[in-house]
Amino acid sequence: MSFSYEPERKRQKFSEIKAGLDDAESLIRKMDLEARSLQPNVKAVLLAKLREYKSDLNNLKSEHKRLASANSNQAARDDLLESGMADAMSVSANQRGRLMMSTERLNESSDRIKESRRTMRETEELGVSILQDLHQQRQSLLHANDTVFLLLKVPYRHHLLTGKFEGKDEKEINEERRKKEQVKEIKMLF
C-alpha cells in the first residue's frame, strides 16, 4: 500500500517544483523589465545579478528535467510492480538507493528554488527602494526649481505692485555696456 503512495507523492513533488520553476522564470522576466527602466549604473548591477539568476534557473530546469525523466522510468517500473508483474519486495537495494538519491536531489532542487525566490524578493525590494529614492530626489529637484523660478521673478512682481523696478531695465543695462565699451576704446587709444 505504501509502495503505491510513493510514486504519486513524487509526481506531486515534481509538479510543485515545475510550478516553482515557472514562477521563478516569470519573476526573473519581470525583474529584467523593471531593471532595464532604471538608471545605467543601477541597471548594470541588477542585470548582472539577473544573468546569474537566469543561469541558476536554467541549471535547475535541466536538473528537474533529468530527474523527471529518471522518475518517469522509475514510475513505469513501479507501475509494472504494482500490476502484479513483479513483487514490491523484490526491488533491489540498488534501485532503492537510486530512488533515495533522486529524492535527495529533488529536495536539494527545492531548497535552491526557495533560496532563488528569497534572493529575487530581496532584489525586488531593493529595486522598489531605489525607485522610491529616485522619486523623492525628483520631487526635491522640482521643488528647488520652483523656488529658484519664484526668486528670479520677485523684482518683476515688485515692479507690478509698486510701479518701481528694483532691478535694472534693459535700457539701463545697454547704456552701461555702451559706456564700458567707450571707456575701453579710449584706453586703447592711449
C-alpha positions as MATLAB code, in Angstrom:
seq = 'MSFSYEPERKRQKFSEIKAGLDDAESLIRKMDLEARSLQPNVKAVLLAKLREYKSDLNNLKSEHKRLASANSNQAARDDLLESGMADAMSVSANQRGRLMMSTERLNESSDRIKESRRTMRETEELGVSILQDLHQQRQSLLHANDTVFLLLKVPYRHHLLTGKFEGKDEKEINEERRKKEQVKEIKMLF';
ca = [
       0.000    0.000    0.000;
       2.720    2.487    0.933;
       4.616    1.455   -2.219;
       1.839    2.813   -4.479;
       1.692    6.024   -2.441;
       5.369    6.857   -3.062;
       5.164    7.354   -6.887;
       2.118    9.594   -6.533;
       3.882   11.710   -3.925;
       6.882   12.024   -6.230;
       4.705   13.098   -9.150;
       3.126   15.726   -6.925;
       6.559   16.964   -5.812;
       7.727   17.142   -9.432;
       4.621   19.155  -10.324;
       5.240   21.533   -7.425;
       8.840   22.029   -8.464;
       7.824   22.610  -12.093;
       5.322   25.258  -10.928;
       8.031   26.829   -8.766;
      10.442   26.939  -11.700;
       7.784   28.545  -13.888;
       7.068   31.133  -11.171;
      10.773   31.863  -10.793;
      11.133   32.346  -14.560;
       8.187   34.743  -14.580;
       9.631   36.730  -11.677;
      13.025   36.943  -13.372;
      11.370   38.263  -16.564;
       9.506   40.914  -14.543;
      12.669   41.905  -12.699;
      14.529   42.137  -16.012;
      11.926   44.526  -17.399;
      11.994   46.641  -14.265;
      15.804   46.698  -14.105;
      16.028   47.899  -17.715;
      13.992   51.000  -16.805;
      16.481   52.125  -14.129;
      19.482   54.426  -14.413;
      22.544   52.884  -16.134;
      24.721   52.492  -13.030;
      21.972   50.644  -11.101;
      20.761   48.807  -14.198;
      24.173   47.252  -14.888;
      24.447   45.763  -11.400;
      20.911   44.397  -11.399;
      21.182   42.937  -14.923;
      24.397   41.138  -13.920;
      22.590   39.609  -10.927;
      19.672   38.646  -13.173;
      22.030   36.849  -15.567;
      23.264   34.802  -12.598;
      19.690   34.019  -11.587;
      18.801   33.002  -15.149;
      21.822   30.708  -15.258;
      20.902   29.140  -11.901;
      17.313   28.730  -13.053;
      18.402   27.041  -16.293;
      20.595   24.660  -14.284;
      17.666   23.857  -12.017;
      15.409   23.261  -15.026;
      17.953   20.872  -16.550;
      18.286   19.024  -13.249;
      14.496   18.847  -12.897;
      14.128   17.534  -16.444;
      16.794   14.907  -15.859;
      15.215   13.821  -12.579;
      11.724   13.851  -14.073;
      12.913   11.594  -16.888;
      14.558    9.250  -14.422;
      11.442    9.377  -12.270;
       9.162    8.532  -15.196;
      11.318    5.468  -15.883;
      11.093    4.576  -12.213;
       7.337    5.226  -12.278;
       6.957    2.838  -15.220;
       8.860    0.190  -13.286;
       6.708    0.887  -10.224;
       3.545    0.529  -12.305;
       4.759   -2.844  -13.521;
       5.461   -3.883   -9.965;
       2.023   -2.716   -8.813;
       0.220   -4.512  -11.619;
       1.485   -7.817  -10.360;
       4.303   -8.238  -12.889;
       6.772   -8.319  -10.034;
       6.682   -8.261   -6.287;
       7.352   -4.960   -4.481;
       9.698   -6.754   -2.130;
      11.968   -7.781   -4.995;
      13.080   -4.224   -5.668;
      16.819   -4.334   -5.221;
      18.763   -2.292   -2.721;
      20.463   -0.622   -5.670;
      17.139    0.659   -7.037;
      16.129    1.866   -3.595;
      19.444    3.677   -3.284;
      18.928    5.396   -6.631;
      15.399    6.320   -5.620;
      16.637    7.831   -2.373;
      19.366    9.706   -4.260;
      16.774   11.078   -6.675;
      14.582   12.146   -3.783;
      17.528   13.850   -2.129;
      18.380   15.702   -5.354;
      14.770   16.719   -5.681;
      14.795   18.118   -2.151;
      18.053   19.973   -2.860;
      16.491   21.451   -6.002;
      13.504   22.571   -3.957;
      15.832   24.245   -1.480;
      17.679   26.035   -4.288;
      14.392   27.256   -5.733;
      13.349   28.586   -2.330;
      16.695   30.373   -1.994;
      16.334   31.816   -5.509;
      12.871   33.100   -4.659;
      14.201   34.715   -1.487;
      17.006   36.372   -3.430;
      14.551   37.586   -6.079;
      12.307   39.081   -3.393;
      15.299   40.874   -1.872;
      16.339   42.192   -5.287;
      12.799   43.351   -5.988;
      12.653   45.125   -2.617;
      15.973   46.802   -3.403;
      14.627   47.922   -6.784;
      11.495   49.352   -5.169;
      13.614   51.174   -2.583;
      15.807   52.659   -5.311;
      12.756   53.796   -7.277;
      11.330   55.438   -4.160;
      14.615   57.258   -3.502;
      14.728   58.451   -7.095;
      11.153   59.689   -6.823;
      11.986   61.657   -3.658;
      15.060   63.159   -5.310;
      12.981   64.160   -8.320;
      10.436   65.847   -6.066;
      13.223   67.741   -4.270;
      14.683   68.915   -7.572;
      11.286   70.047   -8.831;
      10.685   71.947   -5.600;
      14.127   73.608   -5.824;
      13.435   74.547   -9.441;
      10.119   76.146   -8.477;
      11.795   78.062   -5.637;
      14.535   79.418   -7.918;
      11.962   80.393  -10.514;
       9.964   82.290   -7.890;
      13.076   84.055   -6.574;
      14.017   85.197  -10.067;
      10.536   86.632  -10.593;
      10.457   88.705   -7.348;
      11.821   92.006   -8.843;
       9.337   91.754  -11.697;
       6.425   91.214   -9.267;
       7.594   94.135   -7.160;
       7.502   96.301  -10.290;
       3.899   95.263  -10.968;
       2.782   96.082   -7.416;
       4.643   99.371   -6.833;
       5.295  100.654  -10.315;
       9.010  100.742   -9.405;
      11.529   98.256  -10.665;
      14.339   97.442   -8.243;
      16.467   95.788  -10.884;
      17.851   97.473  -13.983;
      15.771   97.538  -17.074;
      17.099   96.654  -20.494;
      17.721  100.255  -21.474;
      19.913  100.905  -18.411;
      21.867   97.695  -18.986;
      22.512   98.585  -22.643;
      23.602  102.105  -21.637;
      26.104  100.701  -19.116;
      27.517   98.335  -21.745;
      27.888  101.178  -24.226;
      29.756  103.296  -21.653;
      32.105  100.422  -20.759;
      32.879   99.885  -24.430;
      33.634  103.606  -24.882;
      35.999  103.541  -21.906;
      37.811  100.551  -23.394;
      38.147  102.315  -26.755;
      39.572  105.429  -25.099;
      42.076  103.359  -23.106;
      43.165  101.617  -26.283;
      43.877  104.975  -27.927;
      46.361  105.961  -25.216;
];
